Amino acid sequence: MTFVEVFLEYKFVILFYLAIILFIYLKRKKFEFQAKFIALYRMKFGLGWIEKVGRRHSELIKILGYCGIGVGYAGMAFIVFMLGKGLWDMAFVPNAPPVVSPVLPGVPIPGSPIFVPFWYGIIALFIVVVIHEFSHGVVARAHDVKVMNTGIVFFGPIVGAFVEPDEKQVDKQPDHVKYSIFAAGPFSNVLTAALVLLIAALVMSPLTDAVAKPVGVEFTYVEPGFPADIAGLQTGVTYDFVNNYSTNDLSSFESALRDVQINETVYIGNSDSNYTVVTTSREENPKKAIIGVNVRTKFTNEDKWWLKIILWTNGLLSWIFMLSLGLGLANLLPLGPVDGGRMIKESLERIWGEKVGKQAWYKITVLVIVILLILVFVPIARAILGPFFGAA
């Protein structure tokens, strides 16, 4: 692709991240920089709302905060297990998908099975991060701990938010109060995911089924030089059968291709045309048959503006659900200053004393960082370098 083609395809992504760089440069005197790539911008935005909610519903919030402690430690155990499983699979399971992947909306990450669409990702991340951070503040205020600031944080190109309780007051709180404040963010993400799931199942899914019927699949992208392109399949056309099986939605389309092997002939078409496609594979995953397309379900009434809003909302809810769980679990890593790290530090110091506990926490932090670096960068290197890592 030429520079112009790349810019046109990723124009919103490029402009967004350029705007972040410009904002940091113009406001650089108001930022606090840590470790050279972390930039903190403190504000007072939302402090009134945190105060109002935290104080008015303090007893209910305290109960929820205590429930979050158990969920937090359970989530920490789960994410540690997944890290261990990821290392094992990377070493002994060929072509195993990565268990850890950075999230940059609109930016495809080599070797990652997940691509977060730009607008969905930006909006969903904003909602998820705000809920996460404000939950810390609300639980802190419920226990009469002052919240000093809110703010925006940039981890390189990744945008986040933070709420800053008075750490001196936090340190004076009983252990169960500290744990509930630390666990509040991840627990709120779990509750958000559960709420979104209920909305999708009880409201959006019945509503979508009532006003739109699947009539086939449409290719949103046909990769040049790959089997679908060679066979003549096109974007914007509805196809409703694969190998004489009716495929009226994405699920049935994927089911029809699930057991197809590499170099196998597949017939895809509709009432007007029939196309012969011979599958192939990619270097980074040589055992998986592909035809080189991105697919979505085609619905009736898609030209109606109200259906477009419903379908777009469904997509946003799905990303809020996934990113809520992902962010919540990531913050439960027993790692440095994140929520899980603070919980495990308090626990280790309580068990072994401040000096020995802090040393153990530091060693765990270093170990987790090394594991994360391996799990993030080895799949990227394999995808980019291919044969040198045994991917082909």
Secondary structure, 3 states (H helix, E strand, C coil): CCHHHHHHHCHHHHHHHHHHHHHHHHCHHHEEEECCCEEEEEECCCHHHHHHHHHHCHHHHHHHHHHHHHHHHHHHHHHHHHHHHHHHHHHHCCCCCCCCCCCCCCCCCCCCCCCCCHHHHHHHHHHHHHHHHHHHHHHHHHCCCCEEEEEEEEECCEEEEEEEECHHHHHCCCHHHHHHHHHHHHHHHHHHHHHHHHHHHHHHHHHHHHHCCEEEEEEEEECCCCHHHHHCCCECCEECEECCEECCCHHHHHHHHCCCCCCCEEEEECCCCEEEEECEEECCEEEEEECCEEEEEEECCCCCHHHHHHHHHHHHHHHHHHHHHHHHHHCCCCCCCCHHHHHHHHHHHHHHCHHHHHHHHHHHHHHHHHHHHHHHHHHHHHHHHHHHHCCC
